[in-house]
Amino acid sequence: MICVTMVGLHEYEVVVEKPTETIHRVTLAPDYYQKLCGATVTHEWLIIQAFRLLLEREPNTAILSRFDLADISRYFPDFEDALAARIGR
């Protein structure tokens, strides 16, 4: 299970419960949010989908504990396209 909670302006805490619980701090800038989904889904839902993509590629224990959502595409160049397909854009 993936739980996302807003903890500050543009900052979210993400808890991935299995197989080992991990906690991550993720920032999501408003302009990047618009670019990714055009405000068609909530910030939290977008982050959940981003983590689902990450978890298909690496274990939750390998995900950085603090990062900006835009940084994912540096590690996975197809991230934005894969996320757009996942949310139906």
C-alpha positions, 0 to 999 in steps of 0.5 A: 500500500502507498499512502500520500499525505501533504506535509507542506507547501508542495511537499508530501510524505509517501509511505510505502508499506511493503515489503519493508516500510519506507518513508519518502519526502517528495516535492511537486512543483505546481508547473510540473504537476500541470505538465504531467496531468493538466490538473486532471487528477489530485496531487496525491493520486499522481504521486501514487501512480509515480510510485507505482511506476517506480516500484515496477522498476526497483524495490521501495528500499532503493527509492531515495528518501527525499526527492523532487518528482521531476528528478525521476525522469533523470533516472528513468527517461520514459517516466513522463510518458509512462505516467501519462499513459497510466493516468490516461493522458 
